[in-house]
Amino acid sequence: MSVNEERTVTVQDILEDEELQEAYAVLAGSDPDNCSYPQGYVKRQAVFACNTCTPRGVEPAGLCLACTNHCHDGHDIFELYTKRNFRCDCGNSKFGVLRCQLSPGKDRQNDKNHYNHNFHGCYCTCDRPYPDTEDQVNEDMIQCIICEDWYHPRHLGCTVEDSEELQEMVCETCMNKAPFLWTYATHIAEPPMVKVSPCKGEVEINVEEDKEPEDKRRDEPCMNGGEGSSTSPSWQEKKQATNGRTACKRTHQEMTGLPVKSQDKTVYCRLRELKTQGLERVREGAVFWPYHWRAKLCTCVSCKRAYVDAGVQFLLDESDTVLAYENRGTIEQGTASLDSLLMSSLSTLDRVQQLEIVYRKDGDSLLHTLVWQLTVDVT
């Protein structure tokens, strides 16, 4: 097909497009009609920024889906995907005279909100916009689950493996802010292909995967979702002997019905155990994690304190993930479907626009039009 030949895009092509499906999943989890501000700091929601009201050079601010539709209709909007623990800023002191039409009685600012350069339309370590008309490399960006910034794969400092099993990414900066994650990465994450020294050429290092038997993993207290303390196997054997018929003498606690206090109780730490195995990983580049990797993090008291100190305590909450958010939104929609929403979006266009969608050269423009239309139509 020549570059000048027009490509026919069918409605079925649109329905099967991954970008449109992803947009639907993200938007389906947020309310398009009611401002989320009364809910407080929402655990996860779709967040937008208005370049018309809060351009670069002023304080950043974020909007919920409903305020984007009702209060900032026709404005230059940045779509930021989802953010955790965010409260809608629409109409507060950052917007001057503009007041929120849906929830006008708001505090001047939301002090617990976290902002980055995404709110001014810039992303990655290169601090560039997306899409970037000056960038000749066409690649999708990847979001870090901790700082929630978006990165070009070529700027992650590692080889990006295309695998459905790799669900989440942590950038190198965030890995260093929570350095204990490097130990887990050695045993849980995708074996790294790290650029050791850019000046000496790229060297690929493949770290040995954790070969620990599955039976042993199930026996580890922290892997069973406990609070980090468990009785040792030797104590379990003593308990069985005490409760068995061959026991020679019952204790005072057993005779009186009082609970037996263990003298051999040992506190286990999954992280400390991994460190004793002696495996190391080069601490460079982003790290890609497999599905359900968070369930393998230690939950002992000491480790929980470390998560809080590093500001990553949300890693212990598997419902914090974007996938969990999207699944909840899809379930809550009930009988609503992408097909019906798309047809509803198409019906808002005139005949000429509909024909342009089916017969056009620029598929990306088509998708951007429909994705944005979904923010209005999704219910």
PyMOL commands that set and color helices and strands:
alter all, ss='L'
color gray80, all
select helices_A, chain A and resi 11-15+18-28+37-39+65-70+93-95+117-120+153-155+172-177+180-187+198-200+214-219+221-224+233-243+252-256+270-275+293-296+301-310+313-316+318-320+322-332+338-347+351-358+363-377
alter helices_A, ss='H'
color red, helices_A
select strands_A, chain A and resi 7-8+42-50+77-86+142-143+150-151+166-170+229-231+265-267+287-290+359-360
alter strands_A, ss='S'
color yellow, strands_A
deselect
rebuild
show_as cartoon
